[in-house]
Every structure is written in C-alpha cells, then in structure tokens.
Amino acid sequence: MRVLTLTPFYPTATDDAEGCFIAEPLRELEQFGVHSCVVAVQPLHRTRVGSNAIAPVASWVRYPCIPGGIGLASAGTLLYASLISKVRKLHRYQPIKLIHAHAALPCGHAAALLSRELKIPYVITVHGLDAFFDKQVRGYAGRWCERVTQFVYRSAARVICISDKVAENVAERDKAPVNPTVIYNGVDARMFAPPSAASPSRSILSVGNLIPIKGHELLLRALAEVLPQYPDVSVDMIGDGPEYQRLTRLASECNLTDRVRFLGRQSREQVAEAMRRCMMFALPSRYEGLGCVYLEAMSTEKPVIACRGQGIDGIIHHGRNGWLVDPGSVQELITAFSTLLQNLQLRRQIGEAARRTILNGLTTTHQADRLAALYRECVA
C-alpha cells in the first residue's frame, strides 16, 4: 500500500527532533506492507530548512501563506494549489491509496481538497495544539479556522487522535458527530533504553520548549524549596524559547544559578543520553495533547512527573508507573520531589513499571501496526 504522508512537522538538517514523532514510525510501517511517500511542507515566509540525513526521505514543498491567524485559515487552499501538480504526477507514477495528513490546518485542509480532486480517501491526525487553535487564533480568524477544521474532520475517512484527551476535545468541539480513533504515539525503545548501570546522577531532567505553558517556572520554585533538604539535587533543562531570559533571572533570584543548567536544544541521541543519566524526569506542562518526552523518559526506566488533565494521564497511573500533580501547583510538585528524592526503591519500582508500560503497547512498532490496520480499513 502506498500512502502519501503530508506533514508540517518533520526532522530537518539542524533539528532532528522536529517532527520525529512523524518520521520514526514510518520505517516501522514498511514491515506492515505500507510504503510512505512523505511531503513535508513549509510556508514561504519562514527560513528554508535542509533535509535530515537520517529520517526517511521527504520532498519539501514551500507554499505562500499570509502570516498570522488569517493566514492559517487560508493556508490549506494555497498549499493545495502548490501540491496538486506534484501529487498528480506521483499518483500517475504509482497510485496512492490513501493520504495521511497531520494537523487540520493547513495539511488536513489540503488533503481534503486533494482527496476530492483525485478520489483518494484521507485520514487526519490531530496532535495537540492543533486541536486547541482557538487559544492561538482569536476573533473572526479563529471562527474561520474552526469552520475549515470542521470540514476537514467531517470529510476524513478517519480522525486519528494521539490521546483520549485530544479525542474528547475533538468530539466536544465539533457540532457534527465525529468518531475519533485514538492511536498513541510510540517510542523507539532501542534508542530510549534504560542505562546499562545505575547512574549516580542527582539531576532532575526537563525537556521542552521554554514557553509559559510548559511549567518550567514551577520546577525552579519547587527546586528552591527542596534544596535545603537535598542540597546535591540539580535541574537540567533541554530546550530553548522566549522564556529563557525570564527563567535565568528567576534562577538567580532563587539562588539556583549553580543548581540549574540550561542546555539549549539538543539532538535525539543527546536527549536519550540525558534521560538515561538523570534521576527523574519532570515537565509540569499545563497543556499537552500527549507529550512524547514523557513516554521517552518512561522508556529509559525513569520516574516521570506530569500534570493531571493532560493527554499523558491516560497512560500514567499515579504512584505506579509515574507521578501526577495538578497543573500550576507548586506545592504538589514539591511533594512529588520530596517523596521521590527520599525513596530510591519507589523510584526504581515506578521506573521499571514505566518501561513495562512502553514495551507492552507504546513502541513505534505498536503504533505502526495500528496505523497499518487503520489504513487498510479506510481503503477496503
């Protein structure tokens, strides 16, 4: 089966983590008889990116787009116009059985128009923030985005959601019945394997863009509270973003300058190694459709601290294979740190249970198997 994968997220020459959750299952799909023809898309107003040498080969297509909310609502039509000639040629050379678009805007909308033109079914995956675009786009532009998104969902052969949380949001927001299918993202359990020996590290690792919703400020404030009792503990933050300056100032104000390391953006291998090295993983984000970094840390046998009410709480069972706190609660995060720091056996038990959770159903092979089965249902 030949599937056209249409995505705005894909690894680049300078960032192999960008869209890794799209690229990594593609190799696994081959063993289930699915060949993916990948088209990665990028607006013309953004800096051109180079192809990643390790990810499955993708054709990059740049399309005109008005920056901002109005641009998001109309981008699918402009992307379709940029794609139709190329996709027609691909389809003539070797027929495409299905289009798999990632995110409703712009790729889902372009897929809907391609589907109508070429009589090919399409499926759409809703990843996270694309299910909550009204938090980013307000007013008339937001309503326009909503109308286009509803058209995309209703026209799709299947709406795939990466967690129950995202599925609930899609079902609640759409005025017409939409029956989402949940297929969790998977983890490369070989790359994100446990350490070969116990690590002496006393670091708490956090991986994520430095933006307000990720909760890095809570990490620093909680660390400041537990440090007097655990003076050898530190926090390593991987990621960059607009919060960097504010977080470095906060670290200084809390007398944490020598206990916090801002490591910037790192490669997948570097992230995997940091997860093997750390004592525990924490990202108290108040919005995550799922959060692949939680799964990756779980795969390395580390206890993970995340927030309730997010996509990950469909996987983490509090106190058994991870730890959940209320979004925005510094006190609960302090309690989580204190409980786990003082109990090595509990950390080991939670970490081992976390790894089993991944191996029992959340690897990239599991994800590819479920996707292949869904593809066949849609083209039957």
N, C-alpha and C positions, 0 to 999 in steps of 0.2 A: 504494500500500500504506500502510495506517495502522498505525503501531507505537506502543504505549504504552511510553514510557521511564520507568522507575521508579528513582529515584536518591536516595541520601543526600548526594550531592556536587553542588552547583550554585552558580553565582555569586549573590551577594547584593548588596544595596544598598551595603554597606560593604566588600565584598571580592569584586572581580571575578575574582580568581584561584582562588577556591574552586570546584572542580568545572569549571574552564574546559576540562579535557580531555573532559568530557561535552558541554558546550554548543557548543564550536566546530565539531565535525564535524556537528552537527545541520543547520546551514544548507547544508552541502555535500550532505547526503543528499537534499535537495529535488531537486537536478538529476538524481538517480538514481531518481526516482519514489517516494521514501519521505517520508511526512508523519509527523512525530513529535509525539505528544501527551505533553507532559512533566509528570510528577507528581514534585515534589521533596518529600522527607519530613524531618521533624524531631521529635525527642522533645519531649513537653510540658515536661519539666523544664529544657530549655535556653531561653535568651533568644530571643524571637521575632525572626526576621530579615525584612527587607524584600526585595522583588523587585529584581533588577538590571534597569536600563532598557535595557541593550544586548543581553544574552543573549536567545535565543529564549524566548518567554513560557512560564512554568511555573505550574502550580497547586501551591500549598504546602499540604501536609497534615500536621498535627501529631497525634501518636499517644501514648497512655500507654505508659510504659516504666519499669521499675524500674532505677535507675542501677546500674552495675557489671556484673560477669560474668553473674550470674543474669538480669539484665535483658536482656543481649544475646541469650542463648539463647532467651528467650521473646518477644522484641520482634517477630519476624515474624508470630506469631499475632495479637498486638494490633494491628499495622499492618494486617494483612488485614482485621480487623474494622472498622477505621477507613476502609478503602478500598472495600470491596465494594459499598456502595450507590452511591458516586460512579462506580466503574468500570462497573457495570451500566448506569447512565444514559448514560455515554459510548459504551458498546458498542451500546446501542439507537439512539442518535442517528446514529452512523456506525460500522459494525462494525470492531472492532480485529482485525487479522490475526495480530499477534504481540506479545508482551510482552518488552521488553529490560530486565532488572534488572541493577543494578550493585551488586556485593558480595553474598555469600551471606546475610549477616545485617545488617539484617533484610529488605532488599528482595528478595533471592532467595527466601527462605522465603515471604514474602507473595506473590510471583509464582507460586510453585509451588501455593499454595492457590487463587489466582485462576484459574490455568490449569486446575486440576481442577474448579473450580466452573463456569467459563464455556466449557470445552472449547476453549481457545486455547493454542497452544504458546508456550513461553517460552525465551529464551536468557539466560544469566547471564555477565557479565564479571567476572573476578577481577583486581583491580588491583594488589595488593601486600600490604599489611599484613593484608588480609582473608584472604590465603592462609596467614598465619602467626599466626592469632589465639591459638594456644596460648602465644605469647610474651607475650600480654597477659592471658589468662584462664587461671587455673590450677585444679587440683583438679576437683571434681565439675562445676562450671560449665563448665570447659574441655572435659570429656568430653561434656557435653550439647551444647555448641556444635558439637563435632565430629560428633555423630550427626545433628544438624539439617543441617549443611553437606553431609554425605554424601548425605542425602535430596535436597537441592537439586540437587547435581551430577548425581545419577543420574536425576532426573526431567526435567532440562532437555533441550530439543531439541539444544542445543549449549552447551558450556562454552568461553567465549572467554577467552583469557589474553593479557595485554599484553606478554609476553616469553616466550622459551624457558625462562628461569629459573623464572617463575611456573608455566608448564605442567609442568615437571619436578616441581615441588613438589606440584601438584595430583595428578598421576599417581601419585607415590610415596606420598602420604598416604592416598589413598582405597583402601579394601580391595576395592572392586569396580572392574572396568575402566571408566575414564573416558578418553575420547579428546579431549583439549583441542585447540582451534584457536587458533593464535597470530595475533592481529591487533594490530600495534603501534599505539600512539597516534601521531597525526600532529601536524604543526606548521603553523601559519599562516605560510607562508614570506613572505607580504607584510608582516605585522606584524613578524616576526623576520627582517628583511632586513639584508644587510651595510651598513656605513656607506658614505656616498657618497664619503668621503675618508678617508685614513689618519688614525687617531687618535693624538695624541701621548701619550695616557694611559699610565701605567706601573702601572696598578692591576690587581690580581687580583680578580675578582668571584666571590662565592659567594652562591647564592640557596637558601634552605631554612629551615624552622622551626628555631629554636635549641633543639634537643633532642640528647641524647647520641649517638644513632646517626648523626647527620649528619657528625660528624668535624670540627667547627669548631675544637676544641682542637688537632688536628693541624695545621690551617692556621696557627694562631698560632705554634706551636712551630717549624714549618718556616720561617715568615717570619723569626723571630728568628735562625735560623741563616744565612739567605742575605742578611740585611740588611747586614752589614758589607761584603760584596762588591757589593751592589746597593742602595745607600742611598736611591735615589729610588723604590723599589718600595713599594706600599701594598696593603692588602686592604680591599675594600668588602664588607660583609655585609648582604644584604637578607633580612629575616625577623625574627620575634620568637618568644619562647617562654621556658620556665623556665630555660634555660641562660644567659640574658642577664647576670645579675649575676656568675655564676662566670666567664664569658668576659671581661667587662670587668675583673675583678680579675686574671685571667691576663694580659691585655694590659698591664696596669700592671706586673705582676711581671716581665714580659719586656721592659720598656721600649719598648712598642709603642704607647703611648697616642696619639702623633701620627701613627702609620702605619696605624691601623685605624679604619675608620668603621663604626659600627653604624647602619644606615639604617632599620631597622624594616620593617614591612610596606608594600609599595608596589603600585601598580596595574600592570596588564599593560603598559600603554604605558610606564610608568616602568621596568619591568624590561627591556623590549625596548630602550629607550634606553640603559640601563646596560650591557646586553650589547654594543651597538654601540660604546660608549665604551671598554670595558675592553680590556686587552691579552690576557688569557686568562681562562678560567673554571675554577674548581676546587671540587669538592664530594666529599671523600673519605668518602662515606657507607658504612657497613658493612652497610646493608641498603637496597636499592632494588629494587622489583619491576621498574621501568624507569627512571623519573626524567625527566619531561618537560622539566625545566630543562636537562638535558644536550642534548637534541635542539634546544631553542630556541637555546642558545648555539652549537651547531654550525651552525644555520641562519644565524646572523649572521656566519659565517666566522671563528669564534674557536676556537683550540685548547682542548680540554676535557680536564681531568684527572678521572678517576673511578676506582673500585675494581674490581679483578677479582672474579669470582664473583657479580656483581650482574647485574640484567637488561640493563644497558647494554652489558655486554661481548659481547653478541651482535651489537652494531652497531658498536662501536668496535674497530678493528684497530690494535693498539698501534704507535705511531710513524708511522702512515699517515694516519688521519683522527681521531686522538685519542691520549690517553696514559693508560695503566692502571698503577695501583700496587696493592700488596697492602693489604687493609684493616688499619688500625691501624699501618701502617709510616711513621713519621716520616721515616726515612732515605730511603725510596723517594720520598716527597713532596719532600724536599729535593733529591734528584737530579733529579726532574721539573722543579722550579722552576729549578734551575741550568741544566739543559740548554736549556730553552725561553727563559729570560731572555737567554742569551748568543747565541742563534741566531735572528735575525729571519727569515731565509729559511725555516728549518724551521717557524717559527710560521705563516708565510704559506702554505706548502705544506700543512700539516696543516689550517689553516682553510679553504682552498679545497677540499680533499678532503672536509672535513666538510660543507660546503654542498652539494657534489655528492651526497653520500650522502643528504641530506634530499630534494633535488629529484628524485632517482632512485627514490624509493619511500616516503618518510616524511612527506608532507604530509597535511593534513587531507582533501584530495581523494582521495588514495590510500586513506586509512583509510575514508572514506565509501563508496568504490567496493567495497572488500572487505566492509564490513558489509552493504551492499545485496545483494550476491551471496549472502552467507550467509543473510540474511533470506529471500530467495526460495527457497533450498534447503529451509529449515525449514518453509515454508508450502506447498510444492509437493505 
